[in-house]
Amino acid sequence: MAEINFTKLLVHLVVLVDVVLLHVAYATYFERKVIGHMQMRMGPTRVGPMGLLQPIADGIKLFFKEDIIPAAADRPLFYAAPIICLVAMLSCLAVLPFDPNHVLADLNIGLIFIFAMSSLASYGVVLAGWASNSKYSFLGGMRSMSQVISYEIAMGLSLVGVMMMTGSLNLGQIVAAQAASPFGIYAIPQFIGFFVFVVSMLAETNRVPFDLPEAETELVAGYCTEYSGIRFSLFFMAEYIGMIVMASIGTICFLGGWNGPFTVPYVPFFWFLLKIYAIMFFFFWVRATLPRYRYDQLMDLGWKFLIPLALANILLTGLMKTVLE
């Protein structure tokens, strides 16, 4: 029985990773298409029909490009940094319930596990900046660490209201509690927390307008300036998996998870995907619309606005629960 369970778990793991990596590949395609149309361009059109094979071509190109390592780099850390980022982000997938029957590890502390793994990914970014022995990379790594510390606090506080309303850190129970709530989603009663989460989500994934660790106009490519070929693609994959993970957390904690207007067999999984796609589109839309913040503005927004706002949301949630009970 143990062997059967292990085999089943391994099959689920392989399928999950393959599906997510396929989504990562085509998230880059849809991002380029969405931004292209928003800027009156066509986006990828040449490789395959409507450019659909462009992500495959990009992956093959990166795989066969020369892997250049700076002579003064700290090689063990230089090698380890992209792997740490990718493994940490992939580990988050294990606790995400995509529907009531599909979750690899149904942890009672699933939310804390995801925070722990996303924090670990930031170590890979810092190590990449340090090990590259480059001023640009070092500045990008330091920016990333201070940004992650600032916005993970705001993100964690934004979800405290959800924890208070649910009474659990288990992601499946959070979805079930929303289904039993008056609105069916927590984004309405927790609209302040949802706002703080969305802004923090953009900063956590180093996306525009908070892409200061990369900041091409200032730092070339930031922490991954000295990376090329397959190692650069690992950072790229980790970033897009992080976007999917953050979109999943937003869906689970604020948008009702797999619950939808009606219940039909196999529909819960598609409700979940539809909500994730909507949040991913929001990532692309923001990138096409907003300019990059200055670094001092980034830190001021986190410490002087988002964290106090998240604390106020916790206070309001506590008062609301006290009154209703």
N, C-alpha and C positions, 0 to 999 in steps of 0.2 A: 504493500500500500504506500509505503514511504517513497519507493522508487517511482510509482505512478504519479504521486503528488509532485515529486521533484521534476519529473518529465513535463507534467502539465504546467508547472510554474516556469520552467525553462522555455517552453513553447510560447507562453503568454509574454514572457520577457522579450524574446526575440521578435515577436510580432509587434509588441508595443514600441520597441526601439526602432524597428524598420519603418513603422507608420509615422512615427515622430520625425525621423530623419527625412522621410519623403516630404512631409509637411515643411520641414526646414528648407529643403531644396526649392520647393515651389512657393514658399513664402517670399523668397528673394525675387522670383519671377513676378509674382503679383504685386510686390512692392514697386518694382521698376515700372510695371504697367500702370498701376494706380497713379504714381507720381508723374509718369509721363503724360497721362491724359489730363491730370490737373494742371500741368504746365504746357498744355497744347503740343505735346509730343506723342510719338507712337509707342515708345518703349521697345523692348526686344521684338524683332520681326524676322530675322534672317535665318536662325538655326531651327529648322523644323517648321511645321505649319504654325503660323502666328507666333513664332519664336518659342514654342513650347519645349523645345529641347535645349534651350539656352542654359538652364541650371545643370544639365548633364554635361554640356560642353565646358562650363566653368569648372565643375568638379574634376573633370579629366585634366583640364589645363593646370589646375592647382596641384593635382597629384603628381604630375610629371615635371613641374617646374623645379629648378635647382634649389636645394635647401642650403641657404647661405647662413653661416654662423659667424658673428663678429669674433675677431681674433682675441679680444680682451674679455669676452663674455664668460660668465661663470657657467660652464657647460651643464653640470648636473641640474642646476636650478633652471637654466634656459630650456632644457629638455622637459623638465617636469611641469613648468608653469601652464602650458596649454592643456596638458592632460588633466591637471587638477581642476581647471575650469570646466572642462567637458564632463569629467566623471561626476563632479559635484552637481551639475545641472541635470545630468541623466538620472542621478540618484533621486532627485525630487519627483521624477515620474512614478516611482514605485508606490507612493502614497496617494496619488491623485485618483479619486473615484470617477471614472468617465460615465458610468451609469450604476444602478444599484448592485449589479452583479459582476462588475469588472474593476477590480483594484488588486494590485499585487500584494500590498501590505496594508491592512486596515488598522493603522496605529491609532491608539487613543490620544497620542500627542502629535498627530500628523502635521498640524499647523506649525508647531515648534520645530519639527524635523525639517520642514521646508525652509524655515528661517535659518536654521543651522547650516544647511547645505548651501543656500545662497550666500551666506556669509563666508563659507569656506571658499566659494568660487572667487571672492574678492582677493583671497590670498594668492591665487594664481596670477591675477592681474598685477598685484604688487611685486610678486617674485619676477614676473616678466620684465617689469620696469627696472628692477634692481639688477637682475642678471644680465641684461642687455649691455650694460655699461655705456649707456647713451643718455645724454642730457634730456632729449625729447622723451625717451621711454621712461626715464626716472620721474620726470614731471607728471607724465600721464599716470604712472602708477600711484604717486602720492595724491594726485587729484582724485583718483578712483577710491582710494582708501578713505579719505576724508568725506567724500560724497556718500559712500556706502554707509559709513557710521552715522552721518547726519540723517539720511533718508530712510535707513532701516529702522531708526528710532521712530520716526513719523509713521512709517508703514505699520510697525508693530502696534503702536498706540491706536492707529486707525481701525485695527481689527479687534481691539479690546472690547469695543461696544458689541461687536458680533459675538464674541465669547460670552459676554455678560447676558445677552439675550438668549443664547443657545444653552449655556451652561456646560459646554464641551469644547474640546480641542480636536475631536474626531471630525474629519471632513465630511464623512457620510452623514453623521448626526446633524451637522450644521445644515446640510441640504434638507434633511427631513424636518428640522425645526422650521425652516423657511416655508416649507409646503403647508405646515400647520398654522402659520402666522396669518394675520388678516389680509396682508397685501400679497403674500406668496413670494415676495422677495424682500431682502433687507436694504436694498438701495434706497427705498423710500423713507422708512423710519430712521435709517442710518445715512441720510444723504450727506451729512458733514463728513462722516468717516469714509464714505464712498469717494467724495471729492479728494480728501487727503490721500486715500489709497491710490487713486488714478494718477495724481501728480507724482507721488513717491514711486509708483510703478515705472514711470518714464525715467526717473533718475536712477532707480535700481538697475535698470537694464542698459544704462548709458545711451539712451535714445534722445534725439532732438526733442525739446530744446536744451537737454541736459547732457549732451555728449561731450562734456569737457575733457574726460580722460583721453579721448581720441582727437578731437578738435583739429581737423586737417589744416585749417588756415593758420593755426598757431604751432601745433606740435607734429606736423606731417601725418602721422597715424597714431601718435601717443604711445601707449605701452606696447603696441605690436609693431612699432616702426621697423625694428631689426628682424622681424620674422618674415619668412617667405614660404612658398610652397605649401606642403601639407600641414605644417605647424601653424601657419597663418589661418588655414581653413578650419583648424580645430577651434581657434578663438572665435571665428565667424559662426561656426556651428553652435558653440556654447552660448553666444549672444542670442541667437534666434530660438534656441531651446529655452533660454531664460524668458524670452518674450512669451512663448507658449505656456510656460509654467505660471508666469504672472497673470496671463489672461485666464488660465484655469482657476487660479486662486480668486480672482475677481468674480468669475462666473460662479464658483462654489459658495463664496462668502456673501456675495451681494446680489447676484442675479438668479438665484434659485437653482443653480446646478443644472441637472438634467430634467427638471420639472418644466412643463410647458402648458399651453392652454388646454390641451387634451392629451390623453394617454392612449397610445396604440403600441403593440409589440414592435420593438426595435426603434421606436421613435425617441425614447429618452436619450440615447446616445447621440442622435442627430440634433436634438435640442441643445445638448451640451456643445457639440461642434459648431452649431450656428452662432451661439453666444461667443465662443472663442474667436470665430472668424470676424464677428462684429468688433471685438476688442482689438484684434490684429489690424483690421482696417483703420481703427482709430489711431494706432501707432503710425501707420503710413500717412494718414491724413495730417497728423500733427507735424510729421517730418516735412511734408510739402508746404506747410502753412507758416510755421513759426520760426523766427530766427533764434540763434543760439544765445543763451544767457551769458553775461559776464560771470567770472568765477565768484566775485564778491556778491553778486546778485543771487547766484545759486545758493551760497551758504546762508545769506540773509533770509531767503525764502524758507529754507528748511528750519533754521533755528528760531527765527523771529515770528514766523507766520504759521507754518504747518504744524509744528510740535505744539504750540499753545492752542491751536484750533483742535487738534486731536485730543488734548487734555480736556478742553471744554466739552467735546463730544462725549467723553467718558463721564464727566459730571452730569451732563444732560441725560445720558442713558440711565445712570444710577437714579436720578430723580424720577425719571419716567417709570422705571421698574417699581420704585417705592410707592408712587401714586397708584399705579395699576394694581399692585398687590395689596 
